Amino acid sequence: MNLFGHREKSTGEILAGGESAIANKEVEGLSQGQIVRHRFFRHRAAVIALVVLSSIILFVMTVLDTKIGPLRIPGWWKWTTEDIPALRYKDCPGGTTGCPTLSLKLGSSFGLGTHPFGQDDIGRDYFALVMNGARRSLMIMFVIGSVAGSIGVAVGSIAGFYGKKVDAVLMRLVDFIQTVPVIIIAAVIGKAAGRVGPLFLALFLGILVWTGLARLVRAQFLSLREMEFVDAARVAGASNMRITFKHILPNAIGQIIVAVTLIMAGAILLETALSYLGFGVVAPDVSLGLLISEYQSSFTTRPWLFWWPGFFIISIALCVNFIGDGLRDAFDPHQRRRITKKDRLKAKLLIKAGD
Amino acid sequence: MLSYIARRIGVSIVILFGSSFLVYNLAAYAGDPLQDLRLSTDDTARQQIIALTRDLQLDVPPPIRYFLWLKGLLGVFVGKVNLGMTREGASVQAELAYAIPVTLRLVLVATITALLFGLALGIISALRQYSRFDYGMTFLAFLLYSLPIFWVAVLLKEFMAIQFNNFLSEPNIPLKWMFIFSVFGGVFWSSLFGGERKRFWSVFTGAFATNFVILWAIDLTDWYLNPGLGPILITLLAIGAAVGITSLSTGLSNAPARSAALTMAGLALVWYYPAQWIFNNFGSYLTIFLMIALIVGTALACAALYSKIDRGPIARTAIITGVVSGLLILIDRIMQSWAAYSETDAVNYRPVPTYGQRKDQLVTGDFWINNMDLIMHLILPTFALILISLAGWIRFTRGALLEVLNQDYIRTARAKGLNERTVITRHAFRNMMLPLSSLFVGEIVGLISGAVITERVFGWQGMGTLGIKAINTYDLNLLMGVNLLLSVLVVLGNLLADLVYSALDPRIRLRK
């Protein structure tokens, strides 16, 4: 039993020369963007996550009516969160009411039915409620991601680019924000802002969670601004703006995107946790966390009221995490392609043919 | 170094002042503490308003009232801290002093357990990069990252407490579940060991059969009603631990270390019955502490007995083996009080609680039953916290170890002919621990504020519950007490992380 991995020489190691040849051939004549795209699409889990997340977003956004100012785009689902249809009690298990009609069994009952996710206590369609909640959570996730992303990048790049006093002051600001316990202050604001609405809450949370990103961007800038290409650009007469946006930021963009996806995955959990505690989105508005908190006690009798919101939270967060992982691999210049069995076979054949 | 620490603390105090000022005013303007009384039609409401206004100095505007609060806090320099009163008239310090140990108990147990498991899984995952096990762990880590803790908590309550208690009333493992558990165990162990297809299947078959036999034996003997390990099983486990620890710590070819470890494992059998007598008659934390000291002493003597040179690693191996064997005996003793605990009136054959940190109705002077109660209440919240923080440890460990394994000194170590065990445990593992050690501090601090939700779901009266209560009742002094403690922890945690890092890594010097 070899506890520490196999050190028998594998074909891949013997063919190390062939390995780098494969890697070089792979990026020949491609732009940075193309390389990243190719690498990302090779990450199977990330691609699946991207497809799933886009479908969830598309599904959730079209299912209910959308109001933009006076405009009203109708959704394709028959109920809204305000409708209170009669409670269904036919064929429900154990004398419960409002059980889900979603059926994946082939046959006459296959399909969504009238209430695919069931109904809540008073008969509201749970599918509409969950969709509305998912829409809220997605909106909050993107708002937090963009607010935290822009503040973090701005503060981090200014601190890293100018250094010295500017850096010291901005980093103390970061320390300052970090000492404020997010959950406490968010709860205080959430309690006061329950009446103001979820958008305000998201903006506020975005103002609190950018500190890690700022540190990361600063560190990137500190090392990148010492590089020769920055000196060259300066000698050529480029302005600070141009150096920042054209020379340094493109080199740091990979790490920034990955950090933002992590912030977004954390944001959806933070929002649902706050709503669960009663300090985030409050009724009559709907959020996934709020739905779970409301129906956690009915888990034993009507489990569907508990499963569906949780399922959506996990799917969204999981997809965002996997996309972030795929991007990390895609942007990582040290990342080499994993040698698969097929590659080894090909290389072996090549060598044989050469003999 | 000292001037660096002093400067850092100075800056931190300024920052803490600013952040507490901000939180105080935000919280003060966010809600009116007298709101519910103003709306009340009760006759005494007016008097209550007057009393509260006087006690909490609500007539002073918040920015100025903050300095009154600060004055009380600065009393720390003359040994008389006063963090004000809660709405009910209790002192904030007293409330905090009650809540802090509760939260710490929860967080420390969870962090340490998560760290141990996360390290092990992360290391194996990195050593078998791109294997089935590695992919499995990556997926597990992402899944755990995406789980909302309150959702997990409800599931745990249902399946680990309510359903398990139901199961205990009519204990019988159905054949279907035995099969599923065994397949799961087989897949886990076979992917852990990796290798070609033939080895995969042989490990799978072995693990599957072992799992099945164990489950069957448990079911036949109704072990879960009257659990325990017994001297024979303890000895076998201790010998297994001795072999495993020796192979990791010094390598099995080191004869003195092997003999010392096996001797310590053998002593577990010799000590089993005397230990029972001691535990039954003198059950207390002091006894446990003294027995650990005795084990360490014996292990040192053992190391001295078996070798005249290079005693350090041998003593290390013997001590770890001895402590693990001792723990087995202790676990056995705790298990023995399971039946007695279940039979008490307070528990009434439903031993896994879903709520609270103690059973108040439990009246017993027995040390072991009391501890059983503590442990049973810890299980669910700790498990939830472990699930949440495990993901981070797996990912960090994996990343850190992979990075270290790519370094030139690892290649050098291999090139000069060191065996793989030495390369991993001495060259890679130690360097990997550098970044992780500073993370550990941050993780504990993060978990303390993250425990808010866990405490709430499981009804623990810790800091989180206190904070939520303060926000809901607009209890400003209480909120500031919790807030102060959390922010001081963050500041100290950051400082400590930097210091630990510079103390361990000679390449880093703290100068600014």
Interface residues (C-beta under 8 A of the other chain):
Chain A: M1 N2 L3 F4 G5 H6 R7 A45 R172 D175 F176 Q178 T179 V180 P181 V182 I183 I184 I185 A187 V188 I189 K191 A192 A265 L269 T272 A273 Y276 L277 G278 F279 G289 I292 S293 Q296 F299 T300 F306 G310 I313 I314 A317 L318 N321 F322 D325 R338
Chain B: V11 S12 I15 L16 G18 S19 L22 V23 L26 A27 A30 G31 L127 R128 Y130 T138 F139 F142 L143 Y145 S146 L147 P148 I149 F150 W151 V154 E158 I162 F193 G194 G195 S247 L248 E420 R421 I424 S449 G450 V452 I453 R456 G467 I468 I471 N472 L479 V482 N483 L486 S487 V490 V491 N494
